[in-house]
Amino acid sequence: MTKFISDTKALDALRKTCVDERKAYKQIIAVCGGTGCHAYGCMKVINEFRAELAKQGLAKDVRLRTTGCHGFCEMGSLCVIHPSDVFYVKVEPSDVAEIISETVKQGKVIDRLVYTDPATKQKIVKASEIPFYKNQHRLLFAQNGEVDPKDIEDYIAIGGFSGLATALSGMKPNEIIEKIKISGLRGRGGGGFPTGKKWEICASHDSDAKYVVCNADEGDPGAYMDRSILEGNPFAVIEGMMIGARAIGAAHGYVYVRNEYPLAIENLSAAIAKAREIGLLGENILGTGFSFDITINRGGGAFVCGEETGLISSVMGLTGEPRPKPPYPAKCGLWNKPTIINNVETWANVPMILARGEKWFASMGTAGSKGTKVFSLVGKINNTGLVEVPMGITLREIVYDIGGGIPAGRKFKAVQTGGPSGGCLPESMLDSPVDFDELTKMGSMMGSGGMIVMDDRTCMVDVAHYFMKFLSEESCGKCVPCREGVPLMKSILEDICNGNGTEEKITLLKDLAETVGAASLCALGGTAPNPVLSTLKHFRDEYDAHIRDKRCPAGVCKALIKYLVIEDNCAGCKACAKVCPTGAAVATERPATIKGKKNDKLKAHEIIDDKCIKCGACIEVCKFDAVKIE
């Protein structure tokens, strides 16, 4: 059991012991234990490793480490053997015995378990050489693979709490704030407000109590960056909050995390308990007289509670509704006391800035956006997962160099950044740099880091409708522009998708979007028009096709499409008829065509429009490219 840490000397001594203990192991097997790999059965893999190591008498020489998310989520379960850095993908429990006998004992690489680059067909043994990882700049996520999220000694061994020790060892609060200001760190939760400036404002207000809050209410569809950091390295978030508390004079903090994140809550709870046990949370931390503790608040999953004033209301036990600003939380937050709220990624960056230096952090990124940013790269992309890149990287580099491009040779159409309130950017903007200011100029936003890639089978009118539907359901309804305007935008888009659109409705849609954006109370309504305005700007031809031609070019909007069988391509194989759930695919009296010749023994098929529900099953199974969308 780790001894109570009474001062910085004791922390340094423990760090040395932790480093020595890690070095004592001949090898380390690090298995990803993030939520994505849980879906692939990583716990069965971990249990099998534990049993096999004990069975072969290797438990003392080889350490099994359950880590947080490694980022390459679609390749789970993931396993890395250190120090050789052999990287295995899609590991099953049945592979474990062979990994130990071949790789751990003999240093041999198992070819079938290493990553194969789909472009070059080359097998790549080390993660650092895989394009998905090679083209990133991993700082926060590098730590995810180095620590067990429930083992505080792991975090201390890689330099954990050294930033806190720096902040508490003679630094004045204003000096801490100045370092954060010089670093250029901006809030990663969506607004991009300068973190140091926010802290400075809060510190300037006198009060008998102040608070720090971690916003882990990550509700964007397809986004899971904060969840993975909180699951994989909760100690970094705790340390960041402690440094922030020291800077503004707070004694208590809250982590507001949605209840749908059970693993994040479990790991964070264990980390807080361990930090308290050894004296890194509680009274008189490191013997400096600084006292601080953290409470976890579980949110019910309301998207609007990601907005800081809505979150504050929820923490206080009130309805999660935003309130007008000013006053801002830095002056009047929790229980009307000065409060700083930053999201998970922002807090996790703070310890590195204190430990490595503000100039080191400021050396990365662009003039107005410093450091790295974690994105959730999902959608029609070959390499899905979490990526960490320097600010200023282009969209093209993310989509193609890291993401591996569009699957099945399809054509790139758009990428949406910033979650449901972000804009959809076309191919012509792929070479634009990704930072707070540039994305805003393009009609999108950084948001918390969601990035959804779309191919040429995506209907942009349908995309705008989807996000208006999501936002109308998540609106708290407190202000009229959002409560009435967003559902009305959704209704107009629904009419267009159903073939009932008119030019007048496009004019109304644009006017509504501009009004909702300008008049809404909070950022949910203020940014809700982005998907509408950006698709109208960049994909107006698709709106015109829906309205004038009553046609959906992408073949998505069911009311505007019709399935046809190309007679000269149909081989009469009956595959479409077998999968059709409504019996819409039927044989005709016409002979089928096989290799360009008619065959009277097999009959071509057709689609009966009245029975067709446009499910697309026939297109998916047809091997002869005979089923088309009109």
C-alpha positions in Angstrom: 0.0 0.0 0.0 1.3 3.5 -0.9 2.3 5.5 2.1 0.7 8.9 2.9 2.4 11.7 1.0 3.1 14.5 3.4 5.2 16.8 1.2 7.0 17.2 -2.1 10.0 15.2 -1.0 7.8 12.2 -0.2 6.2 12.6 -3.6 9.6 12.6 -5.3 10.7 9.6 -3.3 7.5 7.7 -4.3 8.0 8.6 -7.9 11.5 7.1 -7.9 10.2 3.9 -6.3 7.4 3.7 -8.8 9.8 4.1 -11.7 12.1 1.5 -10.3 9.2 -1.0 -9.9 8.1 -0.5 -13.5 11.7 -1.1 -14.7 11.9 -4.3 -12.6 9.4 -6.0 -15.0 11.1 -7.5 -18.0 8.0 -6.9 -20.1 4.6 -5.2 -19.9 1.5 -6.3 -21.7 -0.8 -3.3 -22.1 -4.4 -4.2 -23.1 -6.8 -1.4 -24.0 -9.7 -1.3 -21.5 -11.7 1.6 -23.0 -15.4 1.4 -23.7 -14.7 0.6 -27.4 -12.6 -2.4 -26.6 -15.1 -3.5 -23.9 -17.6 -3.9 -26.8 -15.0 -6.3 -28.4 -14.7 -8.3 -25.2 -11.4 -7.0 -23.9 -12.2 -8.1 -20.3 -12.2 -11.7 -21.5 -8.8 -11.1 -23.1 -7.5 -9.5 -19.9 -8.7 -12.3 -17.7 -7.2 -14.8 -20.1 -3.8 -13.0 -20.0 -4.0 -12.9 -16.2 -4.7 -16.7 -16.0 -2.1 -17.6 -18.6 0.7 -15.5 -17.0 0.0 -17.2 -13.6 -0.2 -20.6 -15.3 3.2 -20.2 -16.9 4.8 -18.6 -13.8 5.4 -15.2 -15.5 3.4 -13.0 -13.2 6.6 -11.7 -11.4 8.5 -10.9 -14.6 5.6 -9.7 -16.9 3.2 -7.1 -15.8 -0.4 -7.0 -17.2 -1.6 -3.5 -17.4 -5.2 -2.6 -18.2 -5.1 0.9 -19.8 -7.5 3.4 -21.1 -8.5 3.9 -24.8 -5.6 3.7 -27.4 -7.7 5.5 -30.0 -7.8 3.0 -32.8 -11.2 1.8 -31.7 -12.3 -0.2 -34.7 -9.3 -2.5 -34.3 -10.1 -3.7 -30.8 -9.3 -5.5 -28.7 -5.8 -3.9 -28.8 -2.7 -5.2 -27.1 0.9 -3.8 -26.9 3.9 -5.7 -25.7 6.6 -3.5 -24.1 9.5 -2.8 -24.5 9.4 -4.3 -28.0 6.3 -2.3 -28.8 4.7 -5.1 -30.8 1.2 -3.9 -31.5 -1.6 -6.5 -31.9 -5.1 -5.8 -33.2 -8.4 -7.7 -32.9 -7.1 -9.9 -30.2 -9.3 -12.7 -29.0 -9.0 -14.8 -25.8 -8.0 -17.7 -27.9 -4.9 -15.7 -29.1 -3.5 -15.1 -25.6 -1.6 -18.4 -25.0 0.1 -18.0 -28.4 1.0 -14.4 -27.7 2.7 -15.4 -24.4 4.5 -18.4 -25.8 5.6 -16.8 -29.1 5.9 -13.1 -28.5 6.5 -12.7 -24.7 8.8 -15.8 -24.3 10.5 -15.9 -27.7 10.2 -12.4 -29.2 8.4 -13.8 -32.3 5.8 -11.7 -34.0 2.4 -13.3 -34.9 1.7 -12.1 -38.4 -2.1 -12.6 -38.3 -2.4 -10.3 -35.3 -0.5 -7.3 -36.6 -2.1 -4.4 -38.4 -2.3 -4.7 -42.2 -2.3 -1.4 -44.1 -5.3 -1.6 -46.5 -3.6 0.7 -49.0 -0.2 -1.0 -49.2 -1.1 -4.5 -47.8 2.0 -4.1 -45.7 2.0 -5.6 -42.2 3.1 -3.1 -39.6 4.4 -4.4 -36.3 4.7 -1.1 -34.3 1.9 1.3 -33.6 4.2 4.3 -34.2 4.6 3.2 -37.8 0.9 2.8 -38.6 -0.4 5.8 -40.5 -3.3 6.3 -38.1 -0.8 6.9 -35.2 2.2 8.1 -37.2 0.5 11.2 -38.4 -0.9 12.3 -35.0 0.8 14.3 -32.3 -0.3 12.4 -29.1 0.2 14.1 -25.8 -2.9 13.3 -23.7 -3.6 10.0 -25.5 0.0 8.9 -25.2 -0.6 8.8 -21.4 -3.7 6.7 -21.9 -1.6 3.8 -23.0 1.0 4.2 -20.2 -1.2 4.0 -17.1 -3.7 1.9 -15.4 -6.5 4.4 -14.6 -7.0 2.9 -11.2 -3.3 2.8 -10.3 -2.1 6.2 -8.9 1.5 4.9 -8.8 1.4 4.4 -12.6 0.4 8.1 -13.0 3.1 9.2 -10.6 5.7 7.2 -12.4 5.1 9.1 -15.7 5.4 12.5 -13.9 1.9 12.7 -12.5 1.4 15.5 -9.8 4.7 17.1 -10.7 2.6 20.0 -12.1 0.7 20.3 -8.9 4.0 20.2 -6.9 5.3 23.0 -9.0 2.1 25.1 -8.4 2.2 24.5 -4.6 5.9 25.0 -4.2 6.2 28.7 -3.8 4.2 29.8 -6.8 1.6 32.5 -6.2 -1.9 32.1 -7.6 -1.4 34.9 -10.1 1.9 33.3 -11.3 0.0 30.1 -12.1 -2.7 32.0 -14.0 0.1 33.9 -16.0 1.6 30.6 -17.1 -1.8 29.4 -18.4 -2.3 32.7 -20.2 1.1 32.5 -21.8 0.5 28.9 -22.9 -2.4 30.1 -25.0 -4.6 27.2 -23.8 -8.2 27.8 -24.9 -11.3 25.9 -23.6 -11.7 22.6 -25.4 -15.4 22.3 -24.6 -16.6 24.3 -27.6 -16.4 28.0 -26.9 -12.6 28.3 -27.1 -12.5 31.0 -24.5 -8.9 31.7 -23.2 -8.5 29.5 -20.1 -6.1 31.8 -18.3 -8.3 34.8 -18.9 -11.3 33.0 -17.4 -9.3 32.0 -14.3 -8.0 35.6 -14.0 -11.5 37.0 -14.0 -12.6 34.4 -11.4 -9.6 35.1 -9.1 -10.3 38.8 -9.2 -13.6 38.5 -7.4 -13.6 38.3 -3.6 -15.8 35.6 -2.1 -15.9 33.4 1.0 -16.1 30.4 -1.4 -15.2 29.6 -5.0 -15.6 26.4 -7.0 -14.0 24.6 -10.0 -16.1 22.4 -12.2 -15.2 19.8 -14.8 -17.8 19.6 -17.6 -17.9 15.9 -18.6 -21.4 16.1 -20.0 -20.4 15.1 -23.5 -23.6 14.7 -25.5 -22.6 15.2 -29.2 -23.6 12.3 -31.4 -20.5 10.3 -32.3 -18.3 12.1 -29.8 -16.5 10.3 -27.0 -13.2 12.2 -26.5 -13.8 13.4 -22.9 -15.2 10.0 -21.9 -12.0 8.3 -23.1 -9.8 10.7 -21.2 -11.8 10.4 -18.1 -11.8 6.6 -18.4 -8.1 6.3 -19.2 -6.4 9.0 -17.2 -8.7 10.4 -14.5 -5.7 11.5 -12.4 -4.7 14.1 -15.0 -8.2 15.7 -14.7 -8.0 15.6 -10.9 -4.5 17.2 -11.0 -5.7 19.9 -13.4 -8.6 20.8 -11.3 -6.4 21.1 -8.2 -4.1 23.5 -10.0 -7.0 25.5 -11.1 -8.4 25.6 -7.6 -5.1 26.8 -6.3 -5.0 29.5 -8.9 -8.4 31.0 -8.0 -8.6 30.1 -4.3 -11.2 27.3 -4.4 -11.5 24.4 -1.9 -14.0 22.2 -3.7 -14.6 20.9 -7.2 -17.3 19.1 -9.0 -17.1 16.7 -12.0 -20.4 16.7 -13.8 -20.5 13.5 -15.9 -23.4 11.9 -17.6 -24.7 8.7 -16.1 -24.4 6.9 -19.5 -20.6 6.8 -18.8 -20.4 4.0 -16.2 -16.8 3.1 -16.8 -15.7 6.8 -16.6 -17.6 7.1 -13.3 -16.1 3.9 -12.0 -12.5 4.8 -12.8 -12.9 8.4 -11.7 -14.4 7.3 -8.4 -11.5 4.9 -7.8 -8.9 7.6 -8.7 -10.5 10.1 -6.3 -10.6 7.6 -3.5 -6.9 6.6 -4.0 -5.8 10.3 -4.2 -7.6 10.9 -0.9 -6.1 7.8 0.7 -2.5 9.0 0.1 -3.1 12.7 0.8 -3.3 14.1 -2.7 -6.9 15.2 -2.0 -8.2 16.5 1.2 -6.6 18.7 3.9 -3.1 20.2 3.8 -2.0 18.7 0.5 1.7 18.2 0.3 2.1 20.0 3.6 1.4 23.3 1.9 -1.8 24.3 3.7 -3.8 23.9 0.5 -7.0 21.9 0.9 -9.2 20.6 -1.9 -11.7 17.8 -2.6 -13.9 16.7 -5.4 -17.5 15.5 -5.7 -18.9 13.6 -8.7 -22.3 14.7 -10.0 -24.1 12.4 -12.4 -26.1 14.0 -15.2 -29.3 12.6 -16.6 -28.2 12.9 -20.2 -29.7 16.3 -21.1 -27.7 17.8 -24.0 -28.4 21.3 -22.8 -26.6 20.7 -19.5 -23.4 20.8 -21.5 -24.0 24.6 -21.5 -22.2 26.0 -18.4 -25.2 27.7 -16.8 -27.5 24.8 -17.4 -24.9 22.6 -15.9 -24.7 24.8 -12.8 -28.4 24.7 -12.3 -28.3 20.9 -12.5 -25.5 20.6 -10.0 -27.5 22.7 -7.6 -30.5 20.4 -7.9 -32.5 22.7 -10.2 -33.9 22.1 -13.6 -31.1 22.1 -16.1 -31.9 25.3 -18.0 -29.4 28.0 -19.1 -29.8 31.5 -17.8 -28.9 34.8 -19.4 -25.3 36.0 -19.3 -23.8 38.2 -17.9 -23.2 37.6 -15.1 -20.8 34.8 -16.2 -20.0 31.9 -13.9 -16.6 33.3 -13.2 -18.4 35.9 -11.2 -21.7 34.3 -10.3 -21.7 30.5 -10.7 -22.5 27.7 -8.2 -24.6 29.0 -5.4 -23.9 32.5 -6.8 -20.2 32.1 -6.0 -17.3 32.6 -8.5 -16.8 29.4 -10.5 -14.6 28.3 -13.3 -15.9 25.6 -15.6 -13.7 23.8 -18.1 -14.2 20.5 -19.9 -12.3 17.3 -19.4 -9.7 17.9 -22.1 -8.9 21.4 -20.9 -8.3 20.2 -17.4 -6.1 17.3 -18.6 -3.8 19.8 -20.4 -3.2 21.9 -17.4 -0.7 19.6 -15.5 1.5 19.3 -18.7 1.7 23.0 -19.0 2.9 23.4 -15.4 5.3 20.4 -15.6 6.8 21.1 -19.1 6.4 24.8 -19.3 4.0 27.3 -20.9 6.4 28.1 -23.8 6.6 24.4 -24.7 2.8 24.3 -25.0 2.6 27.6 -26.9 5.2 26.3 -29.4 2.5 23.9 -30.9 -0.4 25.0 -33.0 -1.3 28.3 -34.6 -1.1 31.9 -33.5 -4.6 31.9 -32.0 -5.0 28.2 -31.1 -2.2 26.5 -29.2 -1.4 22.9 -28.4 -3.2 19.8 -29.7 -6.8 18.8 -30.0 -8.5 15.4 -29.7 -11.1 14.6 -32.3 -13.6 11.8 -32.5 -13.2 10.7 -36.2 -16.3 8.8 -37.2 -18.6 8.3 -40.2 -17.7 7.2 -43.7 -14.0 6.9 -43.0 -11.7 3.9 -43.1 -10.0 4.5 -39.8 -12.5 5.4 -37.1 -11.4 6.3 -33.6 -9.9 9.1 -31.5 -7.1 11.2 -32.9 -5.0 13.9 -31.4 -3.4 16.4 -33.7 -1.7 19.8 -33.5 -3.9 22.8 -34.0 -3.5 24.1 -37.6 -3.5 20.6 -39.3 -5.7 20.6 -42.4 -9.0 18.7 -42.7 -7.4 16.8 -45.6 -4.6 15.5 -43.4 -7.1 14.3 -40.8 -9.4 12.6 -43.3 -6.8 11.0 -45.6 -3.4 10.8 -43.9 -4.9 9.7 -40.5 -8.4 8.5 -41.4 -7.3 6.6 -44.4 -9.8 8.1 -46.8 -13.3 7.0 -47.7 -14.3 3.3 -47.7 -15.1 1.3 -50.8 -13.6 3.9 -53.1 -16.5 6.3 -52.6 -16.1 10.0 -53.0 -15.7 12.4 -50.1 -18.7 14.8 -49.8 -18.5 16.7 -46.5 -17.2 16.7 -43.0 -19.1 18.2 -40.0 -17.1 19.5 -37.2 -18.3 20.6 -33.8 -21.2 18.2 -33.1 -24.9 18.8 -34.0 -24.4 22.5 -33.9 -21.4 22.5 -36.3 -21.3 23.2 -40.0 -20.9 20.8 -42.9 -17.8 21.7 -44.9 -17.4 20.6 -48.6 -14.5 19.1 -50.4 -13.3 22.6 -51.5 -12.4 23.3 -47.8 -10.4 20.2 -47.1 -7.1 22.1 -47.2 -8.3 24.6 -44.6 -6.5 24.6 -41.2 -8.3 23.3 -38.2 -8.3 25.8 -35.4 -10.9 27.7 -33.4 -10.9 30.8 -35.6 -10.6 29.2 -39.0 -13.5 26.8 -38.4 -15.7 29.7 -37.2 -14.9 31.7 -40.4 -16.0 28.7 -42.5 -19.4 28.6 -40.8 -18.6 25.7 -38.5 -17.0 25.4 -35.1 -14.5 23.4 -33.1 -17.0 22.3 -30.6 -15.8 19.6 -28.2 -14.2 17.7 -31.1 -16.7 15.7 -33.0 -15.8 15.1 -36.6 -18.3 13.2 -38.9 -17.1 12.3 -42.4 -19.7 11.9 -45.1 -19.5 10.3 -48.6 -21.4 10.8 -51.8 -24.3 8.6 -50.6 -25.1 11.1 -47.9 -28.1 13.5 -48.5 -27.2 16.9 -47.0 -30.8 17.9 -46.7 -31.4 14.8 -44.6 -28.3 15.6 -42.5 -29.6 19.0 -41.7 -33.0 17.5 -40.8 -31.4 14.9 -38.5 -29.5 17.5 -36.5 -32.6 19.8 -36.3 -34.5 16.8 -35.0 -31.8 16.1 -32.4 -31.6 19.7 -31.3 -35.4 20.2 -31.1 -35.6 17.3 -28.8 -32.7 18.5 -26.6 -33.8 22.1 -26.4 -34.9 23.0 -22.8 -37.7 25.2 -24.2 -36.9 28.2 -22.0 -36.5 30.8 -24.8 -39.0 31.2 -27.6 -36.5 31.4 -30.6 -35.1 28.0 -29.8 -38.3 26.4 -28.5 -40.3 27.4 -31.6 -37.7 28.1 -34.2 -35.7 24.8 -34.2 -38.8 22.5 -34.5 -40.1 24.7 -37.3 -36.8 24.4 -39.1 -37.0 20.7 -38.6 -40.6 20.7 -40.0 -39.5 22.6 -43.2 -36.6 20.3 -43.8 -38.9 17.3 -43.3 -41.3 18.7 -45.9 -38.4 19.1 -48.4 -37.2 15.5 -47.8 -40.8 14.3 -48.4 -41.1 16.2 -51.7 -43.3 19.0 -50.3 -40.7 21.7 -50.4 -41.0 25.1 -52.2 -38.8 28.0 -52.9 -40.7 30.0 -50.4 -39.9 27.5 -47.7 -36.2 27.8 -48.5 -36.5 31.6 -47.9 -38.4 31.0 -44.7 -35.8 28.4 -43.6 -32.9 30.8 -44.1 -34.7 33.6 -42.3 -35.6 31.3 -39.4 -32.0 30.1 -39.0 -30.6 33.6 -38.8 -33.3 34.7 -36.3 -32.8 31.6 -34.1 -29.0 32.1 -34.1 -29.2 35.8 -33.2 -32.0 35.7 -30.6 -31.6 32.4 -28.6 -30.7 32.5 -25.0 -27.8 30.0 -25.0 -25.3 28.4 -27.3 -27.6 25.5 -28.2 -30.0 27.8 -30.0 -27.3 30.2 -31.0 -25.4 27.6 -33.0 -28.3 25.4 -34.0 -28.6 27.0 -37.4 -25.1 26.0 -38.5 -26.0 22.7 -40.1 -28.9 24.4 -42.0 -26.9 27.5 -43.1 -23.8 25.6 -44.1 -25.7 23.0 -46.2 -27.7 25.7 -47.9 -24.5 27.5 -48.7 -22.4 24.6 -49.9 -25.0 22.1 -51.1 -27.8 24.3 -52.5 -28.0 22.1 -55.6 -29.3 19.3 -53.4 -32.1 21.4 -52.0 -33.0 22.5 -55.5 -33.1 18.9 -56.7 -35.5 18.0 -53.8 -37.7 21.0 -54.6 -37.7 21.4 -58.4 -37.0 17.9 -59.6 -38.6 16.0 -56.7 -35.5 13.9 -56.6 -32.9 13.0 -53.9 -29.5 12.8 -55.7 -28.0 10.6 -52.9 -30.9 8.2 -52.9 -31.7 8.7 -49.2 -35.0 10.4 -48.9 -37.5 7.6 -49.4 -40.4 9.7 -50.6 -38.3 10.9 -53.6 -36.7 7.6 -54.8 -37.8 4.6 -56.7 -36.0 1.3 -57.0 -35.6 -0.2 -60.5 -34.1 -3.4 -61.9 -31.8 -2.9 -65.0 -33.1 -5.8 -67.1 -29.9 -6.3 -69.1 -27.9 -6.7 -65.9 -30.3 -9.0 -64.0 -29.1 -12.7 -63.8 -32.3 -13.9 -62.3 -30.4 -15.2 -59.2 -33.4 -14.4 -56.8 -31.1 -12.8 -54.2 -33.2 -9.7 -54.1 -36.4 -11.6 -53.7 -35.0 -13.6 -50.8 -34.1 -10.6 -48.8 -37.0 -8.4 -49.6 -39.1 -8.1 -46.5 -42.3 -7.1 -48.3 -42.3 -9.2 -51.4 -41.7 -6.2 -53.6 -38.9 -8.0 -55.6 -40.6 -10.5 -58.0 -39.7 -12.5 -61.1 -41.1 -11.4 -64.5 -41.7 -13.4 -67.6 -38.7 -11.8 -69.2 -35.5 -14.0 -69.5 -32.6 -13.0 -67.3 -29.3 -11.9 -68.8 -26.2 -14.0 -67.9 -22.8 -12.7 -69.2 -24.6 -10.7 -71.9 -26.8 -13.6 -73.1 -30.5 -14.2 -72.5 -31.4 -17.3 -70.6 -35.1 -18.4 -70.8 -34.7 -20.8 -67.8 -34.0 -17.9 -65.4 -36.3 -14.9 -65.1 -35.4 -11.3 -64.6 -36.8 -9.5 -61.6 -38.6 -6.2 -61.1 -39.5 -4.1 -58.0 -43.2 -3.5 -57.4 -43.2 0.2 -56.3 -46.4 -0.1 -54.2 -44.9 -2.7 -52.0 -41.3 -1.3 -51.8 -40.4 0.3 -48.5 -37.0 1.5 -49.8 -35.0 -0.4 -47.3 -32.1 -1.0 -49.7 -31.7 -4.7 -49.0 -31.9 -5.6 -52.7 -29.1 -3.2 -53.6 -26.9 -4.6 -50.9 -27.2 -8.2 -52.0 -27.2 -7.8 -55.8 -23.8 -8.9 -57.2 -24.6 -7.8 -60.8 -25.3 -4.1 -60.2 -28.8 -4.6 -61.5 -30.7 -2.7 -58.9 -30.6 1.1 -59.2 -32.2 4.1 -57.6 -34.1 6.3 -60.0 
